[in-house]
Amino acid sequence: MLPPGGTAFAGRPAAPGVLHAGDAAVRAWTSLGWTWGGSWTDPRDTQHFSADGG
């Protein structure tokens, strides 16, 4: 797991700051045309967004 400190969050717990599909932040950014790292396949990066598709 990279980074090793992220191991506790690998299961996507319901914790402050952990993004999930359908969350308000994910909906807001994707409505502007950004892609969410949680929908990427390699690497999957659930805490980031990209204006150019990752």
C-alpha positions in Angstrom: 0.0 0.0 0.0 1.4 3.4 -1.0 1.9 5.4 1.1 2.1 3.0 4.1 0.4 5.5 6.3 -2.8 5.1 4.2 -3.3 1.5 5.2 -6.0 2.5 7.8 -8.0 4.1 5.0 -7.7 1.4 2.4 -11.2 0.1 3.3 -12.7 3.6 2.7 -14.1 4.1 6.2 -16.8 6.6 6.9 -14.4 9.1 8.4 -14.0 12.9 8.0 -12.1 13.7 4.8 -12.6 10.3 3.2 -14.3 10.7 -0.2 -16.8 8.2 -1.6 -18.7 8.0 -4.9 -21.7 10.2 -4.7 -20.3 12.5 -2.0 -21.0 16.2 -2.3 -17.4 17.0 -3.2 -17.2 14.3 -5.8 -20.5 15.5 -7.4 -19.4 19.1 -7.4 -16.0 18.5 -9.0 -17.3 16.0 -11.6 -20.1 18.4 -12.5 -17.4 20.8 -13.5 -15.8 18.3 -15.8 -13.1 17.0 -13.5 -12.5 13.3 -13.1 -12.3 11.8 -9.6 -9.4 9.5 -8.8 -11.8 7.0 -7.3 -12.9 6.2 -10.8 -9.4 5.7 -12.1 -8.1 2.1 -12.6 -4.4 2.5 -12.2 -3.6 3.9 -9.8 -6.9 4.4 -8.0 -6.5 7.6 -6.1 -9.7 8.3 -4.1 -8.5 11.6 -2.6 -7.7 13.5 -5.8 -9.3 15.1 -8.8 -7.9 15.9 -12.2 -8.9 18.6 -14.7 -7.2 16.6 -17.6 -8.5 13.1 -16.8 -5.8 11.9 -14.5 
